[in-house]
Amino acid sequence: DIQMTQSPSTLSASVGDRVTITCRASQNVNNWLAWYQQKPGKAPKLLIYKASSLESGVSSRFSGSGSGTEFTLTISSLQPDDFATYYCQQYDNSQSTFGQGTKLEFK
Amino acid sequence: EVQLVESGGGLVQPGGSLRLSCAASGFTFSDHYMDWVRQAPGKGLEWVGRIRNKANSYITYYAASVTGRFTISRDDSQNSLYLQMNSLKTEDTAVYYCVRIRLGPTELKTFEFWGQGTMVTVSS
């Protein structure tokens, strides 16, 4: 199975900050990497797919980059609505895997 | 409007069985692969399994943690997805989400639409 490791597990930041979350895959996932945002009590929301493609309707403050086994999610200028938990996911093969999540909290 | 509505969750004893349903509307259900994803209380997301569409022979895939115990099926005539859970363990306690997979080549097969989930509690 492909393992996904996110860092950090928790990130403290302020409104207006630029933040980056990293996701590392245990093997090449061919850029079939997605990022999701989840708020408490809600279903996850797709933000980025194919490592760097922005989902329709998602703010351009969100961007993804990386290839192979190393990926990043960047939020360019944090807004109050962005404080949530973020998950990366590989969908390279028939067995999808999520990272353990990064909780973005107010500093 | 796309809707996925899960039902069938509840309290069940260890070793018991439960069948979850997901009612789909607002799109051509039969075209899409469909997945189940779960989330234990206070924990992260865990992929449970997938069922492909008819054109791809309804092939199913499962996470190692549920293989042999869980079965995914679908009824395209009823626009419904199912998750049969047998031999339940306390560690199966979670919110279970029904998920629509985007149409297209593998590079686009992301989890594009999620239901609101149904809670399953396995406890004596």
gemmi code that builds the backbone of each chain (N, CA, C; Angstrom):
import gemmi

chains = {
    "A": [
        ("ASP", (0.828, -1.195, 0.000), (0.000, 0.000, 0.000), (0.868, 1.253, 0.000)),
        ("ILE", (0.391, 2.287, -0.661), (1.084, 3.569, -0.683), (0.743, 4.333, 0.582)),
        ("GLN", (1.757, 4.786, 1.292), (1.563, 5.562, 2.515), (1.737, 7.045, 2.201)),
        ("MET", (0.880, 7.871, 2.792), (0.953, 9.326, 2.607), (1.254, 9.967, 3.951)),
        ("THR", (2.282, 10.810, 4.001), (2.689, 11.452, 5.242), (2.629, 12.963, 5.074)),
        ("GLN", (1.813, 13.600, 5.895), (1.684, 15.054, 5.857), (2.480, 15.695, 6.971)),
        ("SER", (2.950, 16.907, 6.717), (3.585, 17.703, 7.768), (3.324, 19.178, 7.512)),
        ("PRO", (3.141, 19.960, 8.603), (3.063, 19.468, 9.978), (1.688, 18.886, 10.279)),
        ("SER", (1.510, 18.309, 11.459), (0.198, 17.813, 11.860), (-0.702, 18.963, 12.288)),
        ("THR", (-0.099, 19.981, 12.882), (-0.813, 21.186, 13.282), (-0.008, 22.393, 12.842)),
        ("LEU", (-0.710, 23.413, 12.382), (-0.052, 24.629, 11.907), (-0.799, 25.830, 12.479)),
        ("SER", (-0.087, 26.657, 13.220), (-0.679, 27.864, 13.786), (-0.315, 29.059, 12.914)),
        ("ALA", (-1.324, 29.829, 12.524), (-1.087, 30.945, 11.621), (-2.120, 32.039, 11.867)),
        ("SER", (-1.884, 33.176, 11.233), (-2.767, 34.333, 11.382), (-3.377, 34.700, 10.037)),
        ("VAL", (-4.479, 35.435, 10.099), (-5.101, 35.927, 8.876), (-4.074, 36.754, 8.094)),
        ("GLY", (-3.987, 36.473, 6.799), (-3.041, 37.156, 5.936), (-1.745, 36.409, 5.713)),
        ("ASP", (-1.460, 35.418, 6.552), (-0.227, 34.639, 6.397), (-0.268, 33.792, 5.133)),
        ("ARG", (0.921, 33.465, 4.645), (1.090, 32.479, 3.580), (1.549, 31.193, 4.244)),
        ("VAL", (0.842, 30.095, 3.990), (1.177, 28.834, 4.647), (1.354, 27.732, 3.612)),
        ("THR", (2.186, 26.767, 3.995), (2.458, 25.628, 3.118), (2.363, 24.338, 3.916)),
        ("ILE", (1.672, 23.369, 3.340), (1.545, 22.022, 3.913), (2.207, 21.061, 2.948)),
        ("THR", (2.962, 20.125, 3.505), (3.701, 19.164, 2.691), (3.105, 17.772, 2.810)),
        ("CYS", (3.142, 17.051, 1.703), (2.659, 15.671, 1.658), (3.684, 14.828, 0.923)),
        ("ARG", (4.056, 13.726, 1.537), (5.073, 12.850, 0.964), (4.480, 11.460, 0.761)),
        ("ALA", (4.657, 10.909, -0.437), (4.168, 9.565, -0.744), (5.300, 8.555, -0.628)),
        ("SER", (4.960, 7.335, -0.232), (5.977, 6.297, -0.052), (6.491, 5.751, -1.384)),
        ("GLN", (5.789, 6.059, -2.470), (6.259, 5.719, -3.805), (5.625, 6.678, -4.803)),
        ("ASN", (6.110, 6.650, -6.020), (5.636, 7.561, -7.060), (4.128, 7.407, -7.272)),
        ("VAL", (3.395, 8.528, -7.226), (1.947, 8.483, -7.439), (1.553, 9.192, -8.739)),
        ("ASN", (2.521, 9.420, -9.609), (2.225, 9.933, -10.950), (1.424, 11.231, -10.969)),
        ("ASN", (1.599, 12.059, -9.947), (0.875, 13.336, -9.841), (-0.627, 13.163, -9.639)),
        ("TRP", (-1.061, 11.925, -9.341), (-2.478, 11.729, -9.050), (-2.702, 11.971, -7.563)),
        ("LEU", (-2.594, 13.255, -7.221), (-2.585, 13.717, -5.843), (-3.637, 14.815, -5.706)),
        ("ALA", (-4.470, 14.676, -4.693), (-5.526, 15.657, -4.453), (-5.398, 16.222, -3.042)),
        ("TRP", (-5.978, 17.407, -2.871), (-6.044, 18.052, -1.554), (-7.502, 18.365, -1.232)),
        ("TYR", (-7.860, 18.136, 0.034), (-9.218, 18.382, 0.499), (-9.177, 19.256, 1.744)),
        ("GLN", (-10.244, 20.021, 1.915), (-10.444, 20.819, 3.122), (-11.647, 20.243, 3.858)),
        ("GLN", (-11.512, 20.101, 5.173), (-12.643, 19.633, 5.960), (-12.828, 20.512, 7.190)),
        ("LYS", (-14.075, 20.911, 7.406), (-14.436, 21.672, 8.601), (-15.210, 20.761, 9.540)),
        ("PRO", (-15.197, 21.077, 10.830), (-15.832, 20.185, 11.807), (-17.289, 19.879, 11.470)),
        ("GLY", (-17.622, 18.590, 11.504), (-18.987, 18.157, 11.252), (-19.420, 18.184, 9.802)),
        ("LYS", (-18.491, 18.492, 8.913), (-18.820, 18.590, 7.486), (-18.030, 17.565, 6.672)),
        ("ALA", (-18.547, 17.282, 5.477), (-17.816, 16.412, 4.566), (-16.631, 17.167, 3.967)),
        ("PRO", (-15.600, 16.449, 3.575), (-14.461, 17.100, 2.911), (-14.868, 17.742, 1.599)),
        ("LYS", (-14.089, 18.752, 1.218), (-14.313, 19.493, -0.028), (-13.043, 19.420, -0.865)),
        ("LEU", (-13.193, 19.056, -2.126), (-12.044, 18.960, -3.030), (-11.524, 20.348, -3.388)),
        ("LEU", (-10.209, 20.536, -3.221), (-9.578, 21.809, -3.554), (-8.706, 21.716, -4.818)),
        ("ILE", (-7.846, 20.716, -4.830), (-6.820, 20.556, -5.867), (-6.824, 19.115, -6.332)),
        ("TYR", (-6.654, 18.890, -7.629), (-6.502, 17.534, -8.151), (-5.359, 17.517, -9.153)),
        ("LYS", (-4.891, 16.356, -9.462), (-3.735, 16.174, -10.357), (-2.581, 17.066, -9.918)),
        ("ALA", (-2.390, 17.131, -8.622), (-1.294, 17.821, -7.933), (-1.389, 19.345, -7.965)),
        ("SER", (-1.847, 19.916, -9.091), (-1.792, 21.372, -9.207), (-3.008, 21.997, -9.886)),
        ("SER", (-4.012, 21.192, -10.213), (-5.199, 21.722, -10.887), (-6.222, 22.182, -9.863)),
        ("LEU", (-6.655, 23.422, -9.992), (-7.596, 24.001, -9.052), (-9.015, 23.564, -9.401)),
        ("GLU", (-9.715, 23.009, -8.424), (-11.099, 22.606, -8.636), (-11.956, 23.834, -8.929)),
        ("SER", (-12.924, 23.669, -9.798), (-13.818, 24.754, -10.157), (-14.503, 25.326, -8.909)),
        ("GLY", (-14.512, 26.654, -8.821), (-15.188, 27.312, -7.711), (-14.321, 27.518, -6.485)),
        ("VAL", (-13.122, 26.976, -6.490), (-12.210, 27.117, -5.342), (-11.360, 28.374, -5.526)),
        ("SER", (-11.150, 29.092, -4.432), (-10.380, 30.344, -4.481), (-8.973, 30.117, -5.022)),
        ("SER", (-8.513, 31.079, -5.810), (-7.155, 31.008, -6.374), (-6.082, 31.252, -5.313)),
        ("ARG", (-6.484, 31.520, -4.073), (-5.515, 31.587, -2.969), (-4.915, 30.216, -2.686)),
        ("PHE", (-5.599, 29.174, -3.142), (-5.110, 27.815, -2.960), (-4.328, 27.388, -4.203)),
        ("SER", (-3.175, 26.793, -3.978), (-2.403, 26.265, -5.093), (-1.667, 25.004, -4.655)),
        ("GLY", (-1.457, 24.136, -5.617), (-0.743, 22.898, -5.341), (0.443, 22.755, -6.269)),
        ("SER", (1.452, 22.062, -5.779), (2.623, 21.818, -6.611), (3.262, 20.507, -6.205)),
        ("GLY", (4.255, 20.110, -6.989), (4.988, 18.893, -6.678), (4.820, 17.839, -7.745)),
        ("SER", (5.570, 16.783, -7.596), (5.496, 15.662, -8.528), (6.135, 14.434, -7.897)),
        ("GLY", (5.757, 13.283, -8.414), (6.364, 12.029, -7.956), (5.963, 11.645, -6.550)),
        ("THR", (6.761, 12.067, -5.568), (6.485, 11.697, -4.182), (6.392, 12.882, -3.238)),
        ("GLU", (6.684, 14.095, -3.697), (6.687, 15.268, -2.823), (5.729, 16.324, -3.356)),
        ("PHE", (4.806, 16.731, -2.507), (3.758, 17.659, -2.931), (3.536, 18.719, -1.856)),
        ("THR", (3.052, 19.882, -2.277), (2.732, 20.937, -1.321), (1.407, 21.596, -1.673)),
        ("LEU", (0.722, 22.030, -0.633), (-0.465, 22.869, -0.748), (-0.099, 24.209, -0.137)),
        ("THR", (-0.318, 25.278, -0.871), (-0.028, 26.618, -0.384), (-1.302, 27.440, -0.377)),
        ("ILE", (-1.501, 28.151, 0.716), (-2.586, 29.133, 0.800), (-1.900, 30.483, 0.855)),
        ("SER", (-2.185, 31.347, -0.115), (-1.364, 32.544, -0.298), (-1.609, 33.615, 0.747)),
        ("SER", (-2.823, 33.798, 1.185), (-3.154, 34.825, 2.169), (-4.351, 34.328, 2.966)),
        ("LEU", (-4.071, 33.786, 4.136), (-5.115, 33.129, 4.916), (-6.300, 34.043, 5.207)),
        ("GLN", (-7.473, 33.474, 4.997), (-8.721, 34.141, 5.364), (-9.354, 33.379, 6.523)),
        ("PRO", (-10.230, 34.025, 7.284), (-10.843, 33.345, 8.443), (-11.509, 32.017, 8.086)),
        ("ASP", (-12.067, 31.930, 6.895), (-12.759, 30.717, 6.482), (-11.806, 29.562, 6.172)),
        ("ASP", (-10.509, 29.838, 6.111), (-9.546, 28.805, 5.734), (-9.095, 27.937, 6.903)),
        ("PHE", (-9.436, 28.345, 8.111), (-8.991, 27.571, 9.267), (-9.827, 26.294, 9.347)),
        ("ALA", (-9.158, 25.183, 9.078), (-9.812, 23.894, 8.888), (-8.729, 22.821, 8.902)),
        ("THR", (-9.119, 21.593, 8.617), (-8.153, 20.504, 8.483), (-8.001, 20.158, 7.002)),
        ("TYR", (-6.765, 19.921, 6.581), (-6.459, 19.646, 5.183), (-5.866, 18.242, 5.042)),
        ("TYR", (-6.315, 17.540, 4.019), (-5.845, 16.183, 3.751), (-5.318, 16.082, 2.327)),
        ("CYS", (-4.195, 15.403, 2.178), (-3.780, 15.010, 0.837), (-4.274, 13.579, 0.594)),
        ("GLN", (-4.322, 13.210, -0.672), (-4.822, 11.879, -1.047), (-4.166, 11.462, -2.342)),
        ("GLN", (-3.706, 10.234, -2.390), (-3.244, 9.699, -3.653), (-4.361, 8.839, -4.240)),
        ("TYR", (-4.540, 8.970, -5.543), (-5.553, 8.154, -6.216), (-4.915, 7.492, -7.432)),
        ("ASP", (-3.650, 7.127, -7.243), (-2.872, 6.569, -8.337), (-3.323, 5.180, -8.740)),
        ("ASN", (-3.747, 4.422, -7.787), (-4.113, 3.049, -8.119), (-5.475, 2.728, -7.535)),
        ("SER", (-5.808, 1.469, -7.563), (-7.144, 1.089, -7.134), (-7.335, 1.205, -5.631)),
        ("GLN", (-6.248, 1.435, -4.899), (-6.328, 1.593, -3.448), (-5.929, 3.022, -3.102)),
        ("SER", (-6.910, 3.847, -2.866), (-6.629, 5.234, -2.522), (-6.167, 5.352, -1.068)),
        ("THR", (-5.365, 6.381, -0.790), (-4.860, 6.593, 0.568), (-4.858, 8.078, 0.886)),
        ("PHE", (-5.247, 8.403, 2.123), (-5.201, 9.780, 2.598), (-4.014, 9.985, 3.539)),
        ("GLY", (-3.525, 11.220, 3.574), (-2.598, 11.597, 4.621), (-3.352, 11.711, 5.940)),
        ("GLN", (-2.606, 11.899, 7.020), (-3.227, 11.901, 8.347), (-3.886, 13.228, 8.698)),
        ("GLY", (-3.674, 14.249, 7.844), (-4.325, 15.536, 8.057), (-3.426, 16.568, 8.690)),
        ("THR", (-3.682, 17.828, 8.350), (-3.007, 18.981, 8.955), (-4.074, 19.948, 9.428)),
        ("LYS", (-4.087, 20.191, 10.728), (-5.053, 21.120, 11.292), (-4.465, 22.517, 11.295)),
        ("LEU", (-5.124, 23.416, 10.595), (-4.695, 24.808, 10.517), (-5.492, 25.599, 11.543)),
        ("GLU", (-4.788, 26.152, 12.533), (-5.476, 26.834, 13.620), (-4.966, 28.262, 13.773)),
        ("PHE", (-5.783, 29.069, 14.455), (-5.410, 30.468, 14.710), (-4.234, 30.532, 15.661)),
        ("LYS", (-3.287, 31.395, 15.354), (-2.139, 31.596, 16.233), (-2.582, 32.431, 17.444)),
    ],
    "B": [
        ("GLU", (-29.526, 19.390, -8.958), (-28.570, 19.476, -7.866), (-28.132, 18.063, -7.465)),
        ("VAL", (-26.839, 17.870, -7.409), (-26.299, 16.575, -7.004), (-26.561, 16.353, -5.521)),
        ("GLN", (-27.080, 15.178, -5.199), (-27.293, 14.815, -3.800), (-26.878, 13.372, -3.572)),
        ("LEU", (-26.210, 13.157, -2.448), (-25.887, 11.829, -1.957), (-26.346, 11.788, -0.509)),
        ("VAL", (-27.269, 10.878, -0.216), (-27.835, 10.807, 1.126), (-27.633, 9.414, 1.685)),
        ("GLU", (-26.776, 9.320, 2.703), (-26.502, 8.052, 3.349), (-27.538, 7.758, 4.426)),
        ("SER", (-27.769, 6.473, 4.642), (-28.672, 6.048, 5.702), (-28.263, 4.659, 6.168)),
        ("GLY", (-28.844, 4.236, 7.280), (-28.602, 2.885, 7.772), (-27.635, 2.780, 8.923)),
        ("GLY", (-27.032, 3.892, 9.313), (-26.118, 3.858, 10.443), (-26.839, 3.620, 11.757)),
        ("GLY", (-26.058, 3.327, 12.775), (-26.650, 3.094, 14.087), (-25.699, 2.358, 14.998)),
        ("LEU", (-26.237, 1.861, 16.090), (-25.460, 1.131, 17.086), (-25.581, -0.366, 16.839)),
        ("VAL", (-24.445, -1.045, 16.810), (-24.428, -2.491, 16.585), (-23.367, -3.103, 17.484)),
        ("GLN", (-23.598, -4.320, 17.912), (-22.634, -4.998, 18.783), (-21.468, -5.551, 17.980)),
        ("PRO", (-20.324, -5.697, 18.615), (-19.195, -6.352, 17.929), (-19.598, -7.719, 17.413)),
        ("GLY", (-19.155, -7.987, 16.164), (-19.522, -9.245, 15.516), (-20.804, -9.158, 14.717)),
        ("GLY", (-21.525, -8.066, 14.862), (-22.790, -7.900, 14.162), (-22.634, -7.389, 12.740)),
        ("SER", (-23.765, -7.151, 12.105), (-23.807, -6.704, 10.713), (-24.666, -5.460, 10.586)),
        ("LEU", (-24.390, -4.717, 9.525), (-25.148, -3.511, 9.231), (-25.046, -3.249, 7.740)),
        ("ARG", (-26.097, -2.725, 7.152), (-26.069, -2.381, 5.732), (-26.354, -0.897, 5.582)),
        ("LEU", (-25.397, -0.195, 5.005), (-25.570, 1.221, 4.716), (-26.065, 1.402, 3.289)),
        ("SER", (-26.857, 2.439, 3.110), (-27.344, 2.796, 1.777), (-26.967, 4.232, 1.460)),
        ("CYS", (-26.866, 4.504, 0.185), (-26.612, 5.867, -0.293), (-27.533, 6.115, -1.470)),
        ("ALA", (-28.438, 7.057, -1.312), (-29.376, 7.409, -2.379), (-28.813, 8.587, -3.160)),
        ("ALA", (-28.657, 8.389, -4.459), (-28.068, 9.412, -5.325), (-29.143, 10.069, -6.180)),
        ("SER", (-28.974, 11.346, -6.434), (-29.885, 12.061, -7.323), (-29.175, 13.251, -7.937)),
        ("GLY", (-29.751, 13.756, -9.033), (-29.206, 14.948, -9.664), (-28.109, 14.696, -10.675)),
        ("PHE", (-27.821, 13.405, -10.948), (-26.811, 13.081, -11.955), (-27.053, 11.646, -12.438)),
        ("THR", (-26.354, 11.259, -13.489), (-26.493, 9.919, -14.044), (-25.641, 8.963, -13.225)),
        ("PHE", (-26.275, 8.395, -12.212), (-25.575, 7.548, -11.244), (-24.829, 6.406, -11.934)),
        ("SER", (-25.442, 5.802, -12.895), (-24.870, 4.604, -13.509), (-23.540, 4.863, -14.210)),
        ("ASP", (-23.253, 6.107, -14.521), (-22.004, 6.424, -15.230), (-20.787, 6.418, -14.308)),
        ("HIS", (-21.015, 6.649, -13.022), (-19.915, 6.950, -12.104), (-19.427, 5.761, -11.299)),
        ("TYR", (-18.101, 5.713, -11.068), (-17.579, 4.905, -9.997), (-18.057, 5.558, -8.694)),
        ("MET", (-18.225, 4.726, -7.673), (-18.648, 5.224, -6.359), (-17.780, 4.600, -5.269)),
        ("ASP", (-17.460, 5.392, -4.269), (-16.606, 4.941, -3.174), (-17.287, 5.150, -1.831)),
        ("TRP", (-16.756, 4.442, -0.834), (-17.060, 4.699, 0.568), (-15.769, 5.119, 1.268)),
        ("VAL", (-15.889, 6.144, 2.094), (-14.783, 6.642, 2.915), (-15.313, 6.773, 4.334)),
        ("ARG", (-14.497, 6.453, 5.321), (-14.950, 6.578, 6.703), (-14.004, 7.451, 7.517)),
        ("GLN", (-14.530, 7.903, 8.641), (-13.753, 8.764, 9.533), (-14.128, 8.458, 10.965)),
        ("ALA", (-13.212, 7.849, 11.696), (-13.436, 7.560, 13.108), (-13.495, 8.873, 13.890)),
        ("PRO", (-14.184, 8.884, 15.021), (-14.327, 10.125, 15.796), (-12.977, 10.754, 16.122)),
        ("GLY", (-12.802, 12.016, 15.715), (-11.571, 12.740, 15.988), (-10.369, 12.309, 15.181)),
        ("LYS", (-10.576, 11.448, 14.193), (-9.465, 10.916, 13.405), (-9.547, 11.374, 11.951)),
        ("GLY", (-8.610, 10.889, 11.141), (-8.548, 11.269, 9.747), (-9.432, 10.420, 8.850)),
        ("LEU", (-9.314, 10.674, 7.559), (-10.116, 9.975, 6.568), (-9.473, 8.643, 6.192)),
        ("GLU", (-10.297, 7.634, 6.029), (-9.821, 6.322, 5.604), (-10.676, 5.824, 4.448)),
        ("TRP", (-10.036, 5.562, 3.335), (-10.743, 4.994, 2.188), (-11.168, 3.562, 2.524)),
        ("VAL", (-12.417, 3.236, 2.204), (-12.968, 1.907, 2.505), (-13.002, 1.031, 1.258)),
        ("GLY", (-13.524, 1.582, 0.157), (-13.607, 0.757, -1.041), (-14.300, 1.459, -2.189)),
        ("ARG", (-14.326, 0.788, -3.314), (-14.859, 1.349, -4.566), (-15.614, 0.286, -5.348)),
        ("ILE", (-16.624, 0.745, -6.070), (-17.274, -0.077, -7.077), (-17.275, 0.682, -8.400)),
        ("ARG", (-16.822, 0.044, -9.428), (-16.816, 0.659, -10.745), (-18.221, 0.615, -11.347)),
        ("ASN", (-18.353, 1.206, -12.537), (-19.649, 1.206, -13.204), (-19.840, -0.060, -14.041)),
        ("LYS", (-21.017, -0.159, -14.683), (-21.339, -1.354, -15.457), (-20.356, -1.545, -16.603)),
        ("ALA", (-19.965, -0.436, -17.242), (-19.041, -0.524, -18.369), (-17.707, -1.134, -17.954)),
        ("ASN", (-17.410, -1.053, -16.677), (-16.181, -1.629, -16.127), (-16.491, -2.774, -15.173)),
        ("SER", (-17.587, -3.472, -15.516), (-17.912, -4.767, -14.905), (-18.194, -4.724, -13.418)),
        ("TYR", (-18.526, -3.544, -12.894), (-18.841, -3.421, -11.463), (-17.714, -3.979, -10.584)),
        ("ILE", (-16.494, -3.866, -11.023), (-15.364, -4.371, -10.235), (-15.276, -3.602, -8.930)),
        ("THR", (-14.975, -4.333, -7.847), (-14.850, -3.723, -6.524), (-13.424, -3.825, -5.990)),
        ("TYR", (-13.060, -2.866, -5.163), (-11.761, -2.828, -4.492), (-12.018, -2.459, -3.035)),
        ("TYR", (-11.183, -2.978, -2.137), (-11.379, -2.728, -0.717), (-10.055, -2.419, -0.030)),
        ("ALA", (-10.146, -1.642, 1.047), (-8.999, -1.454, 1.923), (-8.705, -2.762, 2.641)),
        ("ALA", (-7.442, -2.964, 2.966), (-7.044, -4.207, 3.636), (-7.796, -4.398, 4.953)),
        ("SER", (-8.117, -3.299, 5.623), (-8.753, -3.376, 6.938), (-10.181, -3.902, 6.892)),
        ("VAL", (-10.803, -3.912, 5.711), (-12.191, -4.363, 5.611), (-12.376, -5.529, 4.648)),
        ("THR", (-11.334, -5.897, 3.941), (-11.432, -6.994, 2.969), (-11.903, -8.271, 3.651)),
        ("GLY", (-12.910, -8.902, 3.025), (-13.464, -10.137, 3.571), (-14.609, -9.907, 4.534)),
        ("ARG", (-14.794, -8.674, 4.981), (-15.879, -8.364, 5.918), (-16.921, -7.425, 5.303)),
        ("PHE", (-16.461, -6.511, 4.457), (-17.354, -5.518, 3.853), (-17.558, -5.842, 2.369)),
        ("THR", (-18.767, -5.545, 1.885), (-19.077, -5.742, 0.472), (-19.807, -4.513, -0.052)),
        ("ILE", (-19.300, -3.978, -1.159), (-19.938, -2.840, -1.815), (-20.747, -3.338, -3.001)),
        ("SER", (-21.955, -2.822, -3.140), (-22.795, -3.160, -4.283), (-23.562, -1.909, -4.705)),
        ("ARG", (-24.223, -2.016, -5.836), (-25.004, -0.886, -6.334), (-26.199, -1.405, -7.101)),
        ("ASP", (-27.222, -0.576, -7.161), (-28.408, -0.861, -7.963), (-28.641, 0.379, -8.816)),
        ("ASP", (-28.200, 0.323, -10.051), (-28.304, 1.491, -10.920), (-29.760, 1.838, -11.226)),
        ("SER", (-30.642, 0.855, -11.187), (-32.058, 1.134, -11.458), (-32.700, 1.941, -10.337)),
        ("GLN", (-32.096, 1.851, -9.148), (-32.592, 2.574, -7.981), (-31.695, 3.744, -7.602)),
        ("ASN", (-30.652, 3.980, -8.404), (-29.685, 5.055, -8.095), (-29.171, 4.935, -6.671)),
        ("SER", (-28.806, 3.712, -6.311), (-28.406, 3.467, -4.929), (-27.098, 2.707, -4.827)),
        ("LEU", (-26.354, 3.046, -3.797), (-25.092, 2.410, -3.449), (-25.247, 1.790, -2.076)),
        ("TYR", (-24.582, 0.652, -1.872), (-24.721, -0.050, -0.600), (-23.355, -0.447, -0.042)),
        ("LEU", (-23.310, -0.564, 1.268), (-22.144, -1.107, 1.956), (-22.641, -2.111, 2.993)),
        ("GLN", (-22.409, -3.384, 2.705), (-22.753, -4.446, 3.648), (-21.554, -4.676, 4.550)),
        ("MET", (-21.768, -4.510, 5.848), (-20.680, -4.642, 6.819), (-20.969, -5.815, 7.742)),
        ("ASN", (-20.112, -6.810, 7.717), (-20.252, -7.991, 8.567), (-19.078, -8.079, 9.532)),
        ("SER", (-19.235, -8.920, 10.545), (-18.166, -9.141, 11.528), (-17.589, -7.814, 12.020)),
        ("LEU", (-18.465, -6.932, 12.403), (-18.037, -5.586, 12.777), (-17.192, -5.599, 14.042)),
        ("LYS", (-16.219, -4.682, 14.054), (-15.300, -4.531, 15.179), (-15.457, -3.118, 15.756)),
        ("THR", (-15.007, -2.950, 16.995), (-15.115, -1.616, 17.600), (-14.371, -0.573, 16.777)),
        ("GLU", (-13.294, -0.987, 16.108), (-12.513, -0.039, 15.312), (-13.194, 0.358, 13.996)),
        ("ASP", (-14.344, -0.241, 13.708), (-15.132, 0.177, 12.542), (-16.038, 1.360, 12.873)),
        ("THR", (-16.065, 1.762, 14.127), (-16.859, 2.917, 14.534), (-16.381, 4.160, 13.796)),
        ("ALA", (-17.289, 4.810, 13.074), (-16.900, 5.944, 12.232), (-18.128, 6.548, 11.564)),
        ("VAL", (-17.932, 7.729, 11.016), (-18.881, 8.276, 10.054), (-18.505, 7.711, 8.690)),
        ("TYR", (-19.492, 7.186, 7.985), (-19.271, 6.602, 6.668), (-19.846, 7.538, 5.603)),
        ("TYR", (-18.967, 7.920, 4.669), (-19.348, 8.815, 3.582), (-19.457, 8.054, 2.274)),
        ("CYS", (-20.476, 8.375, 1.529), (-20.654, 7.926, 0.150), (-20.038, 9.004, -0.739)),
        ("VAL", (-19.262, 8.608, -1.749), (-18.519, 9.575, -2.549), (-18.670, 9.288, -4.040)),
        ("ARG", (-18.936, 10.312, -4.801), (-18.979, 10.183, -6.255), (-17.586, 10.452, -6.831)),
        ("ILE", (-17.159, 9.593, -7.718), (-15.867, 9.747, -8.374), (-16.070, 10.448, -9.728)),
        ("ARG", (-15.211, 11.421, -9.993), (-15.308, 12.179, -11.240), (-15.139, 11.271, -12.450)),
        ("LEU", (-15.887, 11.552, -13.496), (-15.750, 10.836, -14.756), (-14.451, 11.240, -15.440)),
        ("GLY", (-13.896, 10.318, -16.204), (-12.723, 10.664, -16.985), (-11.581, 9.707, -16.753)),
        ("PRO", (-10.425, 10.005, -17.333), (-9.256, 9.150, -17.146), (-8.801, 9.152, -15.694)),
        ("THR", (-7.903, 8.229, -15.380), (-7.470, 8.054, -13.997), (-6.998, 9.345, -13.357)),
        ("GLU", (-6.296, 10.182, -14.111), (-5.736, 11.420, -13.547), (-6.819, 12.362, -13.040)),
        ("LEU", (-8.050, 12.163, -13.488), (-9.149, 13.036, -13.076), (-10.067, 12.368, -12.059)),
        ("LYS", (-9.807, 11.104, -11.722), (-10.751, 10.352, -10.881), (-10.637, 10.737, -9.405)),
        ("THR", (-10.940, 11.983, -9.135), (-10.913, 12.465, -7.764), (-12.284, 12.309, -7.114)),
        ("PHE", (-12.297, 12.511, -5.818), (-13.513, 12.339, -5.022), (-14.256, 13.678, -5.057)),
        ("GLU", (-15.059, 13.878, -6.069), (-15.561, 15.219, -6.363), (-16.797, 15.608, -5.570)),
        ("PHE", (-17.577, 14.638, -5.110), (-18.778, 15.001, -4.374), (-19.014, 14.005, -3.255)),
        ("TRP", (-19.267, 14.512, -2.044), (-19.424, 13.686, -0.855), (-20.813, 13.858, -0.261)),
        ("GLY", (-21.362, 12.766, 0.263), (-22.562, 12.880, 1.055), (-22.219, 13.461, 2.423)),
        ("GLN", (-23.217, 13.579, 3.278), (-22.993, 14.145, 4.617), (-22.626, 13.088, 5.647)),
        ("GLY", (-22.744, 11.831, 5.284), (-22.276, 10.770, 6.156), (-23.339, 10.201, 7.075)),
        ("THR", (-23.102, 8.962, 7.508), (-23.964, 8.306, 8.482), (-23.061, 7.652, 9.530)),
        ("MET", (-23.449, 7.776, 10.789), (-22.607, 7.321, 11.888), (-22.874, 5.856, 12.211)),
        ("VAL", (-21.797, 5.087, 12.309), (-21.873, 3.693, 12.728), (-21.094, 3.557, 14.034)),
        ("THR", (-21.744, 3.023, 15.047), (-21.096, 2.806, 16.337), (-21.126, 1.320, 16.652)),
        ("VAL", (-19.936, 0.748, 16.847), (-19.831, -0.667, 17.185), (-19.406, -0.752, 18.644)),
        ("SER", (-20.324, -1.203, 19.462), (-20.067, -1.226, 20.906), (-21.007, -2.210, 21.579)),
        ("SER", (-20.504, -2.806, 22.661), (-21.347, -3.706, 23.438), (-22.030, -2.954, 24.576)),
    ],
}
model = gemmi.Model(1)
for chain_id, residues in chains.items():
    chain = gemmi.Chain(chain_id)
    for i, (resn, *xyz) in enumerate(residues, 1):
        res = gemmi.Residue()
        res.name, res.seqid = resn, gemmi.SeqId(i, " ")
        for name, pos in zip(("N", "CA", "C"), xyz):
            atom = gemmi.Atom()
            atom.name, atom.element = name, gemmi.Element(name[0])
            atom.pos, atom.b_iso = gemmi.Position(*pos), 0.0
            res.add_atom(atom)
        chain.add_residue(res)
    model.add_chain(chain)
structure = gemmi.Structure()
structure.add_model(model)
structure.setup_entities()
